[in-house]
Amino acid sequence: VDPPLYVGIKGKVYDVSYGGFEMYKPGTTYNIFAGKDSSRSLATMQFDEIKSRKIDDLTPEQLKTLDDWDIKFETKRLYPIVGDLTD
């Protein structure tokens, strides 16, 4: 049985194991997002390394990109929300 994989976006924790395990498993490109708050990286489209959770300095365009990712995770990919991110 594959272990669950979680990705944090905009204060929510998504279980990407449902239909996304192959994309997020260890050794894949998207594994960088697994187990982390990926909001800033998704908003800025900088996927090389997740360095910060800070999003209050993002541009309106970057915030729109982040919203688009959030909508994709929640409504198009149907990843279940399994928790909330806290500071």
C-alpha positions in Angstrom: 0.0 0.0 0.0 1.3 3.4 -1.0 1.8 6.0 1.8 -0.4 9.1 1.7 1.1 12.2 0.1 0.0 15.7 1.2 0.5 19.1 -0.4 -0.3 22.4 1.3 -1.8 25.3 -0.6 -3.4 28.5 0.8 -3.8 27.1 4.3 -5.3 23.8 3.2 -3.7 20.4 3.2 -4.7 18.2 0.2 -4.2 14.5 0.0 -2.7 14.1 -3.5 -2.6 10.3 -3.1 -6.0 10.1 -4.7 -5.2 10.1 -8.4 -1.9 11.9 -8.0 0.4 9.4 -6.3 2.4 8.8 -9.5 3.0 12.5 -10.0 4.0 13.3 -6.4 5.8 10.1 -5.3 9.5 10.2 -4.4 11.8 10.5 -7.4 9.3 12.6 -9.5 9.4 16.2 -10.4 6.4 17.2 -8.3 7.7 15.4 -5.2 9.2 18.7 -4.2 5.7 19.8 -3.1 4.9 16.7 -1.0 4.8 17.4 2.7 5.2 21.2 2.3 3.3 24.4 2.0 3.8 24.9 -1.7 1.8 28.2 -2.0 4.7 30.5 -2.8 6.3 28.1 -5.3 3.1 27.5 -7.1 2.3 31.2 -7.2 5.7 32.2 -8.5 6.1 29.1 -10.7 9.6 28.5 -9.2 9.8 24.8 -8.6 13.5 24.3 -8.0 13.3 24.6 -4.2 10.7 25.5 -1.7 12.4 28.2 0.4 9.5 30.2 2.0 5.9 30.0 3.0 5.5 33.8 2.8 2.8 34.9 0.4 1.9 38.4 1.6 4.4 40.0 -0.8 3.1 38.3 -3.9 1.9 40.4 -6.9 -1.8 40.3 -7.9 -0.8 38.2 -10.9 1.0 35.7 -8.6 -2.0 35.6 -6.3 -4.2 34.8 -9.3 -1.9 32.0 -10.2 -2.1 30.6 -6.7 -5.9 30.8 -6.7 -5.9 28.9 -10.0 -3.8 26.1 -8.5 -6.0 26.0 -5.5 -9.1 25.7 -7.7 -7.4 23.0 -9.8 -6.6 21.0 -6.7 -10.0 21.3 -5.2 -12.4 21.2 -8.1 -10.6 19.7 -11.1 -8.3 17.1 -9.5 -10.7 16.5 -6.7 -8.0 16.0 -4.1 -9.6 15.8 -0.7 -8.8 18.4 1.9 -7.5 16.6 5.0 -6.4 19.4 7.2 -5.4 23.0 7.7 -2.0 24.6 7.7 -1.1 26.6 10.7 1.9 28.8 11.5 
